[in-house]
Amino acid sequence: MPIVQISSNAALSTQERQDLLLSVAQLVSEVMEKPIQDVMASFTAADFAMAGSCEPAVFIDFRCLSGLQANGVMARLCQGMLDILRQYAPIDSARVYVNFFEVRPDSAWRFRDGVAVCPKNAIGAR
């Protein structure tokens, strides 16, 4: 259930945003050892002023059920997402903020075969 929500004022084409999102989803799948089917990524264009400038900046909100505390996961995700972002825009790493959250399993719901499922109650259900 990892979700990566990226907000940025970097000017990206629709194709660049889609390619970025697919790359980020693949990164998350690999680093966290989660099926790509369970990873969601989104991109929202936003206006940012930071450090007295409106130069490109990025805010990333990363949420998942578990796995962030594993050795090096957050650092690998941060570096990987920065590397991917830099493929599409000149982003200064000092202008990238990332928030990581592990959500309670009973607070995370999804739809599976048209039915709302709480992952806590769906362990092993696929």
C-alpha positions as CSV (number, residue, x, y, z in Angstrom):
1,M,0.0,0.0,0.0
2,P,2.9,2.5,-0.3
3,I,1.8,5.8,-1.8
4,V,4.1,8.5,-2.9
5,Q,2.5,11.9,-3.4
6,I,4.8,14.4,-5.1
7,S,4.1,18.1,-5.3
8,S,6.3,20.4,-7.3
9,N,6.6,23.6,-9.2
10,A,9.0,22.0,-11.7
11,A,7.6,22.4,-15.2
12,L,7.1,18.9,-16.6
13,S,5.2,17.7,-19.6
14,T,2.5,15.1,-19.2
15,Q,4.8,12.4,-20.5
16,E,7.6,13.4,-18.2
17,R,5.2,13.3,-15.2
18,Q,4.0,9.8,-16.2
19,D,7.5,8.5,-16.7
20,L,8.6,10.0,-13.4
21,L,5.7,8.3,-11.6
22,L,6.3,5.0,-13.2
23,S,10.0,5.2,-12.2
24,V,9.2,6.2,-8.6
25,A,6.6,3.3,-8.3
26,Q,9.2,0.9,-9.6
27,L,11.8,2.2,-7.1
28,V,9.4,1.8,-4.2
29,S,8.4,-1.7,-5.3
30,E,12.1,-2.7,-5.5
31,V,13.4,-1.0,-2.3
32,M,10.4,-2.1,-0.1
33,E,10.0,-5.5,-1.8
34,K,6.3,-4.8,-2.5
35,P,4.4,-5.9,-5.6
36,I,4.1,-3.0,-8.1
37,Q,0.3,-3.6,-8.0
38,D,0.3,-2.3,-4.4
39,V,2.3,0.9,-5.1
40,M,0.6,4.2,-6.0
41,A,2.3,7.4,-7.0
42,S,0.9,10.8,-7.8
43,F,2.2,14.2,-9.1
44,T,0.5,17.5,-8.3
45,A,1.7,20.8,-9.8
46,A,2.0,23.3,-7.0
47,D,3.3,26.8,-6.4
48,F,6.2,27.0,-4.0
49,A,8.2,29.8,-2.4
50,M,11.1,28.6,-0.4
51,A,14.2,30.4,1.0
52,G,13.0,33.6,-0.7
53,S,12.8,32.0,-4.2
54,C,10.3,30.3,-6.5
55,E,13.0,28.1,-8.0
56,P,12.0,24.4,-8.5
57,A,11.1,22.7,-5.2
58,V,9.6,19.4,-4.3
59,F,7.5,18.1,-1.4
60,I,7.1,14.4,-1.2
61,D,4.6,12.7,1.2
62,F,5.3,9.0,1.5
63,R,2.9,6.7,3.3
64,C,2.9,3.0,3.9
65,L,1.8,0.3,6.4
66,S,5.3,-0.9,7.4
67,G,8.8,-1.4,6.3
68,L,10.3,2.1,6.7
69,Q,12.4,1.1,9.8
70,A,14.2,-1.6,7.9
71,N,17.9,-0.9,7.5
72,G,18.5,2.0,5.0
73,V,15.0,2.0,3.4
74,M,14.3,5.7,3.9
75,A,17.8,6.7,2.8
76,R,17.6,4.5,-0.3
77,L,14.1,5.9,-1.1
78,C,15.2,9.5,-0.7
79,Q,18.3,9.1,-2.8
80,G,16.4,7.1,-5.5
81,M,13.5,9.6,-5.7
82,L,16.0,12.5,-5.9
83,D,17.9,10.8,-8.7
84,I,14.6,10.2,-10.6
85,L,13.5,13.8,-10.1
86,R,16.8,15.1,-11.4
87,Q,16.3,13.2,-14.6
88,Y,13.4,15.5,-15.4
89,A,14.2,18.9,-13.8
90,P,17.2,20.8,-12.3
91,I,16.3,20.2,-8.6
92,D,18.6,21.3,-5.9
93,S,18.5,18.7,-3.1
94,A,18.2,21.5,-0.5
95,R,14.8,22.2,-2.1
96,V,13.4,18.7,-1.6
97,Y,11.4,17.8,1.5
98,V,10.3,14.3,2.2
99,N,7.8,13.2,4.9
100,F,7.6,9.5,5.8
101,F,4.6,8.1,7.6
102,E,3.7,4.6,8.6
103,V,-0.1,4.4,8.9
104,R,-2.0,2.1,11.2
105,P,-3.2,-1.0,9.3
106,D,-6.8,-0.4,10.4
107,S,-6.7,3.1,8.9
108,A,-5.6,1.9,5.4
109,W,-8.4,0.7,3.1
110,R,-8.4,-0.2,-0.5
111,F,-10.7,-1.8,-3.0
112,R,-10.0,-5.4,-4.2
113,D,-12.3,-6.9,-6.7
114,G,-14.8,-4.0,-6.1
115,V,-14.9,-4.6,-2.3
116,A,-13.5,-2.3,0.3
117,V,-10.8,-4.2,2.2
118,C,-8.8,-3.2,5.3
119,P,-5.3,-4.8,4.9
120,K,-5.3,-5.7,8.6
121,N,-8.2,-8.0,7.9
122,A,-7.0,-9.2,4.5
123,I,-3.7,-10.7,5.3
124,G,-3.1,-13.4,2.7
125,A,-6.3,-12.5,0.8
126,R,-5.4,-11.9,-2.8
